[in-house]
Amino acid sequence: MNLLSKFEEVKIDILEFIDAEDQTICKGLENECIRATESVDSVLTLLDLNPFKNQYYNNWELVKQLESGKKGMIIKFANDIKKHFESKYNVTIFPFDAEGFKKIDYVEIVDDIIARLGGFDFKEKAYLEIKKNIEKNIYLPHVNVKNINIRIKSFIAFEPAIFKVGFWNLKSDRTLKELFYALEYFESKSVTLRKELDAFRFNNSRDDWFEPFIFESMTKIREIKFFKNNSIQLKFDSNASAIEFAKTFLKYSESVLVNSGV
């Protein structure tokens, strides 16, 4: 097998790693970048065939600007590929050297991205990040599992709205977002928030924060309730689901569950 055949085999393996939608989007970005750089190349060719220089103008300066702009297009192309995967799979791809790519080839960029996933696929990497993000906000003494409920103390903070009587503002939606991603994954194994959760977390100022919110589209998680003392309570469909979520995302172990009286 010659070197070219080996390279083509690697390409096939990489393309099998991403789905058809990813391939279509990446190929579309690649085609658009190629069109843009070809347009620049046509101008560069024209300038090369018609050099001009006098005391007022030197088109070499324009050539340098165009060449710099072409490099910038390739950098943007690489970053756009990266952003697609980060957005779709809710993962962080870091470090990433967009300036290191010299040609317009999405397969090469995807290969580099995959190498940074630590041996996992995108969904596995997303799960690990979801788990890590919520665990960093969890302290075991603040978590209580009882029957079908999980109570978490000092988890989220509110403050009264200044110009709206009876309204409360969520100080930061980051923690709530991380919780919702964990709930979504627990419910459906999806790394994308359903509309019910996504719309909810963006409404940060409301007068019903401390009333139970029932999740109509979910089966394992019934409702969530917030309290003014910065605690939250999650209600599940069963004690088994509550324990499973606590063990998976809230750093619970069997010994902790026994000690908590579950």
N, C-alpha and C positions, 0 to 999 in steps of 0.2 A: 504493500500500500504506500503510495507516494505521499508527500507532505500535503499536497492540495486535497487529496482524498481524506486524510486525517482531519484537516481543517473543516471540510464539509461535514464530516461525521460529528464533530464537536458542535457545529451549528445546529444540526438536527437534534442533538441532545438538549441543547438550550431551548429550542423552540418547543420541545415536548414539555418543558418545565413551566411554560406559561400557556394560558388558554387562548382560544381563538379571538376573543375580544381584545386581550392584551396585544396580540400580534397585529390585529387590524389597526388599533390606535397607534402603536409604535411605528408600524409601516407608514401610516398616514403622516405622522410627524416627520419621519425620515424623508418622505417624498416632498413635503413642503420645504424642508430645509435644503434639499437638493435643488429645488426650483429657485429658491432665494439665492443660493451661492452661484448657481449657473448664471443668474442675471448679473451678479457682480462680476463673474468671470468674463462675460461678454463685454462689459465696460472696460475691464482691465486689458483685454485683448485690443480693443479700439485705442486705448491710450498708449499701449506698447507699439502699435503700428503708426501712431501719430504723436510722437514725443514733441513736447514744446517747452521752451525755456527762454525767458528774457528777463530784463530787469524788473518786470512787473509780475510775472507769473511763471511757475514751474509746476507742470502737472505731476511731477514725482510726489509732491505733497499729497495730491489727491489719490495717487496710487497707494501710498502708505495708509491713508485713511480707509480706503476700500479694503485693503488686505486685513487691516485691523478689524474692520466691521465683519468681514467674512469669518475670522477666528471667533468673534463674539457670537455669530450665528451658530457655530458648532458647539460652543459652550452652552448656549441657551438650549439647543437641541438636547444635549446630554442632561441638563437640569430638568427639562420638560419630561423626559423619559423617567427620570428618578421621581419627580413629583407625581406622575401618574400612579406609580406603584405605591408610593407612600399614601396617597389619598385613597386609592381603591382598597388597599389591604390594611390601612391604619397601622403602618409600620414606620420606624425611623431608620433611614439608611445613612449611616455615618460611620467613619468618614467617607467622603465622596469627592473625588478630584475631577470636576467637570473639565478643567483646563487640560487634563492629561490626554483627552481624546483629540486626535488629529484628523480623523476622517468621519464621514457621515455613515455610520453603520450601527443600527439599533441593536443588532445581535451582539456586537462587541460590548455595548453599554450594558445590556441585560446580563451578559456573562459576568461583567465586573460587579454588578449589583448582587447577583446570586452568590458570588464568592464572599460577599459581606454579610450573608445571612447566617453564617455559622453552621452550615450543614442542614439548616431547616428550609422548608418551603415557606412561601409568603404567609399562609394561614397559620402555620405552626409558629412562625416568628411573631405574628400579630397576637396570638394567644399568650405567648411568653411576655410580651410587652404589656398587654392588658393586665395580666396577673401581677407583674412587677409594679405597674403604676398604681393599682389599688392597694397593694400590700404596703407600699411606702406610707400610706395614710392610716394604717391600722396598727393599733396597740392592743395587745391581747386583753389587758384588764378592762378595756373599753367595749369589749364585745360580749354579748350575752345571747345565747341561743336557748329558747324556751318554746317547746311545742312546735308550732309552725311559724314562729316569729324569730327574727334576728334583730336585736337592738344594738346600735353602735353609738357610743357616746363621743362627744367632741369631734365629730366628723365633718360638719358643715356649719357655716356661720351666716347669720342674717343680720340686717340692720333696718330700722324703720325708714321708709321712704320719706324724703324731706318735704316734698310738695304734694304728696298723695296721702291723705288721712286714711289709716287702716291698711295701707299697702306696706309690704316688706320687700326689701331687695336682697337678693343673693349676693354676697360679697365677691365670690369668685365661682365661676361655673366649671373650673377645671376638675375639682374633686367629684362633682356631680357627673360630669362627662365620663370620667374614668369608671365610676360606679355603673353608669348605664351601659358602657361597653362590656363590663363584666356580666351584667344581667342579660344583655343580648346574647353574649356567647354562651352563657349557661342555658338560656332558653332554646337557642336555635343553632348553635355552633357557627353563627355568622359573625364576621368582623365588621359588618356595616350596620349602623343603627337603623332600626325601623322608623318610619315616619312619626309614630306615636312618641317615641323617646327623643328623637331628634328635635321635633317641634317643641316638646316640653322644656328641654334644657335651655332653649334660647329665650324663653319668656321669664326673665329674671326678676321682674317687678310685678307682683300680684297680691291680691288681697285674700287668697285662699291657700297660701303656702301651708298652713297648719291643719288643713283638712285632708283626710285620706284621698290619695290618688289611685284609682282603680285602673289597672292595665287591661283594657278590653281585648287586646290582640294577643295576649300571652296566656299560657296555661300553667307553667310552673310557678311564676311569680304573680301573685294576685294584686298586691297593692304596696305602695310606699307611703309613709307618713313622716312629716318633718315636725320638729319641736323647737320652741324658742330657745331652749337650753343647748342648741346645736347638736342634738341627737337625732337619729333617724331610726325608723322601724320598718323592716321588710317583712311582708307576709307571703308565705309560700303555699303551695297546694297541699303539702304534706310535711311531716317532720323529717322524713327522709330527704326531701329536696332541700329543706333548710340546712340540715347537717351537711349535705353534699356541697352546697354553695359555700358554707362556712369553712369547710376543709379545703376546698379548691382555691378560694380567693381571699379568705380572711385569716389565713395562717393558723387555723385550728388543727389540733392533733386529737387523736382518740383520748389521750389522758386529759386534755383540757376539756373535752366534751363531757367526760365522766364527772370531772370536778365541778362543771357548771350545772350538773343536775339533769342533763338531758337523758 
